[in-house]
Amino acid sequence: MRFDRRLVGFGVFLIVFGSVLLAVRQGWITSDVAQRAWQLWPVLLIGAGLSLLLARRPGASLGGLVVAVALGAMAGGLAAGGGSFPFVSCGGSSSGTPFAGRSGELGAEASVDLTFNCGDLLVATAPGSSWSISGSSDGGQVPSVEASVDRLSIDPSDRSGPFSFADAREGWVVNLPTEPTLDVDLTLNAGRGEVALGGARLSGVGFTLNAGSLQLDLAAAERLDRLEGTINAGSAVIRLPKRASQGDITVNAGSLAFCAPEGLGLRVVTDDNFLSANNFGERGLVRVGDAWESPNFATADLRIELDVQANAGSLSLDSAQACAG
């Protein structure tokens, strides 16, 4: 009998999911306890770490099984409690109070660190060397800003943690300059981000997405040396530039869609993993060893190579036109 190991993770997920529902129905645990199962989300990171450490080694499936157990418990708790994850509706519908904006100048090279919790984040670019931030927050509190010619760091004024939500949703508008060479690092917690870096010179872009959604538009970037990211229980769409680059992305219980321009040589290294899927073959990529390659990869003038690890994640490749909007 042929054994499909890719179904093991799905089986474990269903067993845990059903066990949680049964336990609540039989009164072995209360629905309040079950609803708090969403707090197991850090276990997804543990599973991802195990998958990375044990990749192509004995026991490599352990990470996927850990992720399957955590997801089963979280989904079962959600269904049993009849509610939604607390971080999905963080801040409610209140729009907050406008805060006093800040601005400054960056030098020829600078690092940019943005941390945003709960709400809507808009990042755009503008010619020159000036940066600015405006928007609204709970009570009009101004975000914490540390700035010099070679560094810009913006964090929420509430430092109590990414999942201790304010009474109002925050809304930031951040403008970054196109003249300096920037190393951008973004952390987005339980929020929605639209980041368009057209014209930017980027030595690197890194992002961590926790229980949120992100639209990352790099299509018109003037330069992109490296892309790194982690998605935990979130969804991201990345518009790739027609530039030579490379990157590493990990998807834990989330989804990632790439939008690739015509003529770009694309190579995606990824392992088959429990509860994970991709449409690379349907989109014309060819399996070569442990990677998927566009047919023109060997001859393309500009290539992007990505190493993507998916744990209970969905990966998809779409054309730039399909990803528009």
C-alpha positions in Angstrom: 0.0 0.0 0.0 1.3 3.4 -1.0 1.6 5.9 1.9 1.3 9.6 1.1 3.1 11.4 3.9 1.8 14.7 2.9 -1.6 13.7 4.3 -0.3 13.0 7.7 -0.3 16.6 8.8 -3.8 17.1 7.6 -4.9 14.0 9.5 -3.3 15.3 12.7 -5.0 18.7 12.2 -8.4 17.0 11.9 -7.8 14.8 14.9 -6.9 17.8 17.1 -9.6 20.0 15.7 -12.3 17.3 16.4 -10.8 16.5 19.8 -11.2 20.1 20.9 -14.8 20.2 19.7 -15.6 16.9 21.5 -13.9 18.1 24.7 -16.0 21.2 24.8 -19.2 19.4 24.0 -18.6 16.8 26.7 -17.7 19.4 29.3 -14.1 18.3 29.7 -13.0 21.9 29.0 -15.0 25.1 29.0 -15.6 27.1 25.8 -13.8 30.0 27.4 -10.7 27.9 27.8 -11.1 26.7 24.2 -11.3 30.2 22.8 -8.0 31.1 24.4 -6.3 28.5 22.2 -5.4 31.3 19.7 -2.7 32.2 22.2 -0.8 29.1 20.9 0.2 31.0 17.8 3.9 31.2 19.0 4.0 27.4 18.7 3.8 28.0 14.9 7.2 29.7 15.2 8.5 26.7 17.0 7.3 24.3 14.3 8.8 26.5 11.7 12.1 26.5 13.5 12.1 22.8 13.7 11.4 22.4 10.0 14.3 24.7 9.2 16.7 22.9 11.6 15.8 19.4 10.5 15.3 20.1 6.8 16.5 17.1 4.7 17.4 15.2 7.9 15.7 12.4 9.8 12.7 13.8 11.7 12.2 16.6 9.2 8.4 16.0 9.5 8.4 17.0 13.2 8.1 20.7 12.5 5.1 20.2 10.2 3.4 18.0 12.9 3.9 20.6 15.6 2.3 23.2 13.3 -0.6 20.9 12.5 -1.3 20.3 16.2 -1.2 24.0 17.0 -3.5 24.9 14.1 -5.9 22.1 15.0 -6.2 23.5 18.6 -6.5 27.1 17.4 -9.2 26.3 14.8 -11.0 23.9 17.2 -11.1 26.6 19.9 -12.4 29.2 17.5 -15.2 26.9 16.2 -16.1 25.7 19.8 -16.3 29.2 21.1 -18.3 30.6 18.2 -16.1 33.7 18.1 -13.3 35.2 16.2 -9.6 35.6 17.0 -9.2 38.7 19.2 -6.5 40.2 17.0 -8.7 40.2 13.9 -10.9 43.0 15.1 -8.4 44.9 17.2 -9.4 48.4 18.1 -12.9 48.0 16.8 -14.3 50.5 14.4 -13.1 53.7 16.1 -10.6 55.7 13.9 -8.6 57.3 16.7 -7.5 60.9 17.1 -5.0 62.7 14.8 -1.5 63.2 16.2 1.1 65.8 15.5 3.2 64.7 12.6 7.0 64.4 12.5 9.6 64.8 9.7 13.3 64.8 9.2 16.2 64.2 6.8 18.2 61.0 6.1 21.8 60.8 4.8 23.1 58.8 1.8 22.6 55.5 3.6 20.1 54.8 6.4 18.2 52.0 8.2 14.5 52.3 8.6 12.7 50.3 11.3 8.9 50.4 11.5 6.7 48.6 14.1 3.0 48.9 13.8 0.2 47.4 15.9 -3.5 47.2 15.0 -4.9 49.4 12.3 -3.9 50.6 8.8 -0.4 51.4 7.8 0.4 53.2 4.5 4.0 53.6 3.4 4.9 55.4 0.2 8.0 57.2 -1.2 8.8 60.7 -2.4 11.7 62.3 -4.2 14.5 63.7 -2.1 16.0 62.8 1.3 13.1 63.8 3.6 10.9 61.4 5.6 7.6 62.1 7.4 4.9 60.5 9.5 1.3 61.6 10.1 -1.9 59.9 11.1 -4.1 59.0 14.1 -3.9 56.9 17.3 -5.8 56.2 20.5 -6.0 59.5 22.3 -3.8 61.2 19.7 -0.6 59.7 21.2 2.4 60.4 19.0 4.3 57.3 17.9 7.8 56.9 19.4 10.3 58.3 16.8 14.1 58.0 17.0 15.8 59.7 14.1 19.3 60.6 12.9 20.9 61.0 9.5 21.6 57.2 9.3 18.6 55.7 11.2 14.9 56.1 11.5 12.9 54.0 14.0 9.1 54.4 14.5 7.2 52.4 17.1 3.8 52.6 18.7 3.8 54.8 21.8 2.1 52.0 23.7 5.0 49.5 24.4 2.9 47.0 26.3 2.9 44.5 23.5 1.6 43.8 20.0 -1.5 42.0 21.1 -2.6 44.4 23.9 -5.0 46.4 21.7 -5.9 50.0 22.1 -9.5 51.3 22.2 -9.1 52.8 18.7 -7.4 51.6 15.5 -4.3 53.5 14.6 -3.6 54.8 11.1 -0.2 55.9 10.0 1.0 57.5 6.7 4.8 57.2 6.4 6.7 58.7 3.5 10.2 57.5 2.8 12.8 59.3 0.5 14.1 57.8 -2.7 17.4 59.5 -2.7 19.2 57.6 0.1 20.0 53.9 0.0 17.6 52.3 2.6 17.6 49.1 4.6 13.9 48.7 5.6 12.6 46.5 8.3 8.9 46.3 9.0 6.9 44.5 11.8 3.2 44.5 11.3 1.0 43.1 14.1 -2.7 42.5 13.7 -3.0 45.2 11.1 -3.3 45.9 7.4 -0.3 47.3 5.6 0.1 48.8 2.1 3.8 49.5 1.4 4.7 50.9 -2.0 8.4 51.5 -2.5 8.5 52.8 -6.0 11.8 54.6 -6.9 13.5 53.5 -3.7 17.1 52.3 -3.5 16.8 49.3 -1.2 19.9 47.4 0.1 17.4 45.2 1.9 13.7 44.8 2.8 12.7 42.7 5.8 9.2 42.1 7.2 7.4 40.2 9.9 3.7 39.8 9.6 1.7 38.5 12.6 -2.0 38.0 12.1 -2.5 40.7 9.5 -2.4 41.4 5.8 0.4 43.1 3.7 0.6 44.4 0.2 4.3 45.0 -0.5 4.8 46.7 -3.9 8.5 46.5 -5.0 7.7 46.5 -8.7 9.1 50.0 -9.3 11.9 49.9 -6.8 15.1 51.3 -8.3 17.2 48.7 -6.5 16.5 45.6 -4.3 19.5 43.6 -3.1 17.7 41.3 -0.7 14.2 40.4 0.5 13.5 38.6 3.8 10.2 37.9 5.5 8.2 35.9 8.0 4.4 35.4 7.8 2.6 34.1 10.9 -1.2 33.5 10.5 -1.4 36.3 7.9 -1.6 36.9 4.2 0.9 38.9 1.9 1.1 39.8 -1.7 4.5 40.8 -3.0 5.0 42.6 -6.3 8.5 41.7 -7.4 10.7 44.2 -9.4 12.4 43.4 -12.6 15.8 43.6 -10.8 18.4 41.0 -9.8 17.8 40.0 -6.2 17.5 37.1 -3.8 15.6 36.4 -0.6 14.3 34.1 2.1 10.6 33.9 3.3 8.9 31.7 5.8 5.1 31.2 5.8 3.5 29.8 9.0 -0.2 29.2 8.7 -0.6 31.9 6.1 -0.6 32.7 2.4 1.9 34.3 0.1 1.4 35.4 -3.5 4.1 36.7 -5.8 3.5 38.9 -8.7 6.4 38.6 -11.2 6.9 40.9 -14.2 7.2 39.5 -17.7 10.8 38.5 -18.6 12.0 38.1 -15.1 14.0 34.9 -14.4 12.5 33.4 -11.2 13.7 30.5 -9.1 11.8 29.4 -5.9 13.4 26.8 -3.7 10.8 25.1 -1.5 10.2 21.8 0.1 7.0 19.8 0.1 5.4 20.3 3.5 2.4 19.0 5.4 -0.7 21.2 4.8 1.1 23.4 2.2 0.4 23.9 -1.4 1.5 26.0 -4.4 0.4 26.6 -8.0 3.9 26.9 -9.5 3.4 24.1 -12.0 0.1 25.6 -13.1 1.8 28.9 -13.7 4.4 27.4 -16.0 7.3 27.0 -13.6 9.4 23.8 -14.0 10.6 21.6 -11.2 14.4 21.4 -11.1 15.6 19.4 -8.1 14.3 21.1 -5.0 13.4 24.3 -6.9 10.8 25.7 -9.3 12.2 27.7 -12.1 10.7 29.9 -14.9 11.6 28.4 -18.3 13.7 31.4 -19.1 15.7 31.4 -15.8 19.0 30.1 -17.3 19.0 32.8 -20.0 17.3 35.7 -18.3 19.3 38.9 -17.9 17.7 39.6 -14.6 16.9 36.9 -12.0 15.4 36.6 -8.6 16.1 33.6 -6.4 13.9 33.0 -3.4 14.1 30.3 -0.7 10.6 29.9 0.7 9.7 27.6 3.6 5.9 27.0 4.0 4.4 25.4 7.1 0.7 25.0 6.7 1.0 27.8 4.1 -0.3 28.5 0.6 2.1 29.8 -2.0 1.0 31.2 -5.4 2.6 32.9 -8.4 0.5 35.3 -10.5 1.3 37.7 -13.3 1.7 41.4 -12.5 -1.7 41.9 -14.2 -3.5 39.3 -12.0 -2.0 40.9 -8.9 -3.0 44.5 -9.8 -5.4 46.3 -7.4 
